């Protein structure tokens, strides 16, 4: 009988890939985790208990067949593991790097609840697909039949690119329109290289372009081309713009020089890593070097900002968050990484205004908080502690309070575009179809600011719905 390759969690401990020392990694923007060696990937995969009801798969938005590709990896059948992985996920090497596994698949691993430590699902997923690229198992997009129908996609982020991949593989003619000069959206310009090295994203962009997806960059819908003209060009249109409007607070001196938007700060840093000319970085406006930095917010964008500031050479970096550590929305793994790298967290602290001199910010006026009764979401609502205010000195303050939708009906001159009271586009569940004929929407512009993995799911589901609609229309025309 063959030796049992699985259920080794009782003998083998959880072991993440080696993490570079904080003093070393804070000096560059390279990814902080090393790659698994083949033997280590097999060993960690063998810890999977092969549940009858795999909660890891249930809690993955893409419902990836995680136990199957873990078993195949443990058995040394890595190419098959990759094929199973990519069958449900357009960008598994990206999800393996940036998904908050501690809140999704790994956070719901059955052996974790039994005290044995979760399977390192994300690291194995990353290893499988990185190896597939290295070995040439990632095949070019090559449709067996070319179709005459075309789809226009507005936005080259993960949702739009996932839809483009599915549609192009089916032979549909696909054009992606994007306001930036490189595809990828926040994957390219929002997420720092120490979490997602940019060659990983560019490699996927190249695969799509070589497979026949057309990219029209530096295009603003409503300015360079109207939404109506775009609809006339294509049989269907997918809106995948994401949400880019930064949330702001109304507070004294909020417009002082040095009070920055998170996305402006992160985009400047990422552009610099590409070798672009970035005057606002070079003149210090969007550069933390030698400065006392305060970041306001508790999500993953805030974590990206504090860790980027450390790498840029800030003299100090503090993060203010109005709730406590347990209640923060960002990944706990990211918080730990940030603390190791020298970030100081000021919990239960909220801004009430900004100190300034000569129009330049000099600090944040902070009010201390305590957690009171739960709010509408069920989380304890922060309450102000009277008389506990103080000023946190700062040379730059980065606002990472989240993102909201832009007013697309106004920007595009399309008052009939159906939006909710929050500005998100209203669609059918799963398909992404709107009330406008042949217009669909996916990702954050539907959900509000969310995770990359949800955008990928939306893009794939929407593309499948469009394919079914195109086929049905073709059948009716033939009759």
Secondary structure, DSSP 8 states (H G I E B T S, - for coil): -----S-GGGTS------B--HHHHTTS-S-SB----HHHHHHHHTT----SS-HHHHTSTT---HHHHHHHHHTT-HHHHHHHHHTT-TTHHHHHHHS-TTTTTGGG-HHHHTTS----HHHHHHHHHHHHHHHT-S-----SS--S-EEEEE--SHHHHHHHHHHHHTT-EEEEE-SSSSS-THHHHTS-TTTS-HHHHHHHHHHHHHTT-EEE-S--BTTTB-HHHHHHH-SEEEE-----EE-----BTTTSBTEEEHHHHHHHHHHHHTT---HHHHTSTT--TTSEEEEE--SHHHHHHHHHHHHHT-SEEEEE-SS-GGG-SS-HHHHHHHHHTT-EEE-SEEEEEEEEETTEEEEEEEEEEEEEEE-TTSSEEEEE-TT--EEEE-SEEEE---EE---HHHHTT-TTS-B-TTS-B---TTT-B-SSTTEEE-THHHHSS--HHHHHHHHHHHHHHHHHHHHHHHHHHH-
